[in-house]
Amino acid sequence: MTTIDQTEARLNTHEEVCALRYDGICARLKRLENIGVGAAGTIIMLLVTIVMRIG
């Protein structure tokens, strides 16, 4: 095997590993985004409830 073939094989392996990691990162970010939206919605509803009771 030549140096070019070895380098290409290593690069292809690296690209595959990075693609898997990228998919995992995207899934985690989507989950965190959903948690943030849910928490914000809950806080808004609680604040509206408090304002309605006071007013």
C-alpha positions in Angstrom: 0.0 0.0 0.0 1.3 3.4 -0.9 1.4 6.4 1.4 -1.4 8.0 -0.6 -3.7 5.0 -0.2 -3.0 4.8 3.5 -3.7 8.5 4.0 -6.9 8.2 1.9 -8.1 5.2 4.0 -7.4 7.1 7.3 -9.2 10.1 5.9 -12.2 8.1 4.9 -12.4 6.4 8.3 -12.1 9.8 10.0 -15.0 11.2 7.9 -17.2 8.3 8.9 -16.4 8.7 12.6 -17.0 12.4 12.4 -20.3 11.9 10.6 -21.5 9.6 13.4 -20.4 12.1 16.1 -22.1 14.9 14.2 -25.4 13.0 14.2 -25.1 12.4 17.9 -24.4 16.1 18.5 -27.4 17.1 16.5 -29.6 14.7 18.4 -28.4 16.1 21.7 -28.9 19.7 20.6 -32.4 19.0 19.4 -33.2 17.3 22.8 -31.8 20.3 24.7 -33.8 22.7 22.5 -37.0 20.8 23.2 -36.3 20.9 26.9 -35.6 24.7 26.8 -38.8 25.4 24.8 -40.8 23.3 27.3 -39.3 25.0 30.3 -39.9 28.4 28.8 -43.6 27.5 28.1 -44.0 26.3 31.6 -42.5 29.5 33.1 -44.7 31.7 30.9 -47.9 29.8 31.9 -46.9 30.0 35.6 -46.4 33.8 35.3 -49.7 34.3 33.5 -51.4 32.3 36.3 -49.8 34.5 38.9 -50.8 37.7 37.1 -54.4 36.5 36.8 -54.6 35.7 40.5 -53.2 39.0 41.5 -55.3 41.0 39.0 
